[in-house]
Amino acid sequence: MAHKALVEELRQIVGKANVLDSGVDMQLYQYDAYLEERRPDAVVFVNSTDEVAGVVKLCNKHGVPFVPRGGGTNLSGGTIPFKGGVVVEMIRMNRILEIDRPNLRARVQPGMFNLEFGNTLIPLGYQYLPDPASQKAATLGGNVAENSGGPHCFKYGVTTNHVMGLTVVLPDGQVAKIGGKAPDTPGYDLPGVFVGSEGTLGICTEAVVRIVRLAEGVKTLLANYDSIDEGSETVSAIVAAGMVPATLEMMDQLVIKAVEESIHCGFPLDCATVLIIEVDGLKDDLEIQTQAIVDLCKSHGAREVRVAKDDAERAALWAGRRGAFGAVARLAPSYLVCDGTVPRTALPKILRKVAEVGKKYNLQIPNVFHAGDGNLHPLILFDWRDAEQKARVMKAGMEILQLCVEMGGTISGEHGVGLEKIDAMRLVFTEADIRSQVLVKQAFDPRNLANPGKMFPLPEEVRRAA
Ligand SMILES: Cc1cc2nc3c(=O)[nH]c(=O)nc-3n(C[C@H](O)[C@H](O)[C@H](O)COP(=O)(O)OP(=O)(O)OC[C@H]3O[C@@H](n4cnc5c(N)ncnc54)[C@H](O)[C@@H]3O)c2cc1C
């Protein structure tokens, strides 16, 4: 369809001011937090389910691809318009529609930022648990589409464990409600299918999510170690002792240094690793849990264990952890965030291997990770202006994922497949496994218009022609 005619029809649906198509604007929407770029033909700001349905129907009528976009913070190229088409920007659908306290549910629009939602609940005595470190800028719709995790997901589960129902605009423009407030709905578990589908099955325009009461008390600990092995062994020891802290996060020396220099949150500069451990629950039990964890940290080699004495100190520790990716940007012009998982007992081994990969490819690789989940994030530093370096980085990243798989883990803990890990899918799935997922895609989206070219390793010529 001619570009001008498409833009004109889009303007009739959402209003003139809500459609962008200038070269400069398209440049702003050609990238996200991954390393690829591709220009869309138009960007549309939507305000309601009806508008989304109108836009998608139009795309379907003319065979134009569409790509939903929230905050654009995903790290796997999920919002890159691989085949061009229309970017559907959800950020203005950002209201809380209902907080249903007796049923512990909330109805929210997908463009709401995760942190803003959480901050609205806190004064009411409630919380929404999935908390990606990007929560200031990541939307709930993006969280749903990526099945995002976060520090508190070790104890409480990732996004899919907190999404009960969704309103979705299907790729032909029909509006469907899947799941709902009730704990179980008859038929297929379609919210389970949609969560983590990365915009390839349609667009979520409303979500029913689980909220919970705030814990009566919280304690946050910082444990410092002279070796990464001791820190990792503590993580396994805590879990083996039958304890499930709310968070078990870890950072290595390079990350600690970058964070401390940018955020000044009180991390010691001379240790090899720190663990940030948080326990929550009934006040009466907190002291017992905390002491047991302090003892385990010490018996596994911790040099010092500090318990945050007040909310300000606790907030500073979390600012350090949540600011880690940003702080690492001080170390190099670019970095690739790997997102593999291993059984948590394999952490010491995989971290040694990651260091070997760094040496082999002559690349610096700081590490920050959700240690409790065995979800590592090696950050491979480089300069994007150097094509040879970038090629080395991509090889190193793939090799790390391969190692994760060899150790019994997988290729993504939380950042999705997007464009980045299409080839890595073959490390964990057979052709038949992949085919079973493609069948789901084809059932929802027979014309392959919803975020095409993502997730599945189709033969390159088919993928490009699709
Ligand atoms: C500094 C930093 C820290 C991060 N930390 C974490 C972390 O701790 N845990 C974690 O899991 N991730 C993390 N991420 C990755 C990222 O923030 C998450 O994937 C997040 O959920 C993306 O949200 P978004 O609104 O930015 O989505 P986008 O990047 O805009 O979109 C992500 C995907 O969702 C699809 N999508 C967006 N909205 C919708 C919708 N309404 N309906 C259907 N599909 C939709 C898009 O098409 C795309 O495929 C981090 C990223 C950064 C930059």
The ligand as an SDF file (V2000), in Angstrom:
LIG
                    3D

 53 58  0  0  0  0  0  0  0  0999 V2000
   18.5210   -1.0860   32.2660 C   0  0  0  0  0  0  0  0  0  0  0  0
   17.6140   -2.2400   31.9630 C   0  0  0  0  0  0  0  0  0  0  0  0
   17.3400   -3.1590   32.9560 C   0  0  0  0  0  0  0  0  0  0  0  0
   16.4790   -4.2390   32.6910 C   0  0  0  0  0  0  0  0  0  0  0  0
   16.1870   -5.1180   33.6950 N   0  0  0  0  0  0  0  0  0  0  0  0
   15.3200   -6.1200   33.4670 C   0  0  0  0  0  0  0  0  0  0  0  0
   14.9720   -7.0480   34.5150 C   0  0  0  0  0  0  0  0  0  0  0  0
   15.4300   -6.9450   35.6520 O   0  0  0  0  0  0  0  0  0  0  0  0
   14.1190   -8.0410   34.2010 N   0  0  0  0  0  0  0  0  0  0  0  0
   13.5690   -8.1770   32.9610 C   0  0  0  0  0  0  0  0  0  0  0  0
   12.8000   -9.1070   32.7490 O   0  0  0  0  0  0  0  0  0  0  0  0
   13.8820   -7.3310   31.9630 N   0  0  0  0  0  0  0  0  0  0  0  0
   14.7170   -6.3050   32.1800 C   0  0  0  0  0  0  0  0  0  0  0  0
   15.0260   -5.4350   31.1670 N   0  0  0  0  0  0  0  0  0  0  0  0
   14.4110   -5.6300   29.8340 C   0  0  0  0  0  0  0  0  0  0  0  0
   13.0970   -4.8180   29.5960 C   0  0  0  0  0  0  0  0  0  0  0  0
   13.0240   -3.6980   30.4390 O   0  0  0  0  0  0  0  0  0  0  0  0
   11.8640   -5.7070   29.7720 C   0  0  0  0  0  0  0  0  0  0  0  0
   11.8350   -6.6590   28.7390 O   0  0  0  0  0  0  0  0  0  0  0  0
   10.5320   -4.9270   29.7780 C   0  0  0  0  0  0  0  0  0  0  0  0
    9.4750   -5.7660   30.1430 O   0  0  0  0  0  0  0  0  0  0  0  0
   10.2090   -4.2790   28.4470 C   0  0  0  0  0  0  0  0  0  0  0  0
    9.1400   -3.3670   28.6470 O   0  0  0  0  0  0  0  0  0  0  0  0
    8.8860   -2.1950   27.6220 P   0  0  0  0  0  0  0  0  0  0  0  0
    7.6560   -1.4670   28.0040 O   0  0  0  0  0  0  0  0  0  0  0  0
   10.0900   -1.3720   27.4700 O   0  0  0  0  0  0  0  0  0  0  0  0
    8.5900   -3.0400   26.3140 O   0  0  0  0  0  0  0  0  0  0  0  0
    9.1480   -2.8290   24.7870 P   0  0  0  0  0  0  0  0  0  0  0  0
   10.6040   -2.8570   24.8110 O   0  0  0  0  0  0  0  0  0  0  0  0
    8.4860   -1.6010   24.2630 O   0  0  0  0  0  0  0  0  0  0  0  0
    8.5400   -4.0870   24.1120 O   0  0  0  0  0  0  0  0  0  0  0  0
    8.9920   -5.3800   24.4470 C   0  0  0  0  0  0  0  0  0  0  0  0
    8.2130   -6.4260   23.6520 C   0  0  0  0  0  0  0  0  0  0  0  0
    6.8630   -6.3840   24.0560 O   0  0  0  0  0  0  0  0  0  0  0  0
    5.9970   -6.1670   22.9560 C   0  0  0  0  0  0  0  0  0  0  0  0
    4.9030   -5.3290   23.4830 N   0  0  0  0  0  0  0  0  0  0  0  0
    5.0140   -4.1310   24.1100 C   0  0  0  0  0  0  0  0  0  0  0  0
    3.8100   -3.7220   24.5140 N   0  0  0  0  0  0  0  0  0  0  0  0
    2.9210   -4.6830   24.1350 C   0  0  0  0  0  0  0  0  0  0  0  0
    1.5100   -4.8250   24.2640 C   0  0  0  0  0  0  0  0  0  0  0  0
    0.7500   -3.9270   24.8590 N   0  0  0  0  0  0  0  0  0  0  0  0
    0.9340   -5.9410   23.7520 N   0  0  0  0  0  0  0  0  0  0  0  0
    1.6870   -6.9040   23.1410 C   0  0  0  0  0  0  0  0  0  0  0  0
    3.0260   -6.8020   22.9910 N   0  0  0  0  0  0  0  0  0  0  0  0
    3.6210   -5.7070   23.4870 C   0  0  0  0  0  0  0  0  0  0  0  0
    6.8670   -5.4980   21.9020 C   0  0  0  0  0  0  0  0  0  0  0  0
    6.3950   -5.7300   20.5890 O   0  0  0  0  0  0  0  0  0  0  0  0
    8.2110   -6.1840   22.1580 C   0  0  0  0  0  0  0  0  0  0  0  0
    8.2430   -7.4230   21.4890 O   0  0  0  0  0  0  0  0  0  0  0  0
   15.9020   -4.3770   31.3980 C   0  0  0  0  0  0  0  0  0  0  0  0
   16.1970   -3.4380   30.4060 C   0  0  0  0  0  0  0  0  0  0  0  0
   17.0380   -2.3880   30.6670 C   0  0  0  0  0  0  0  0  0  0  0  0
   17.3200   -1.4000   29.5730 C   0  0  0  0  0  0  0  0  0  0  0  0
  1  2  1  0
  2  3  1  0
  2 52  2  0
  3  4  2  0
  4  5  1  0
  4 50  1  0
  5  6  2  0
  6  7  1  0
  6 13  1  0
  7  8  2  0
  7  9  1  0
  9 10  1  0
 10 11  2  0
 10 12  1  0
 12 13  2  0
 13 14  1  0
 14 15  1  0
 14 50  1  0
 15 16  1  0
 16 17  1  0
 16 18  1  0
 18 19  1  0
 18 20  1  0
 20 21  1  0
 20 22  1  0
 22 23  1  0
 23 24  1  0
 24 25  2  0
 24 26  1  0
 24 27  1  0
 27 28  1  0
 28 29  2  0
 28 30  1  0
 28 31  1  0
 31 32  1  0
 32 33  1  0
 33 34  1  0
 33 48  1  0
 34 35  1  0
 35 36  1  0
 35 46  1  0
 36 37  1  0
 36 45  1  0
 37 38  2  0
 38 39  1  0
 39 40  1  0
 39 45  2  0
 40 41  1  0
 40 42  2  0
 42 43  1  0
 43 44  2  0
 44 45  1  0
 46 47  1  0
 46 48  1  0
 48 49  1  0
 50 51  2  0
 51 52  1  0
 52 53  1  0
M  END
$$$$
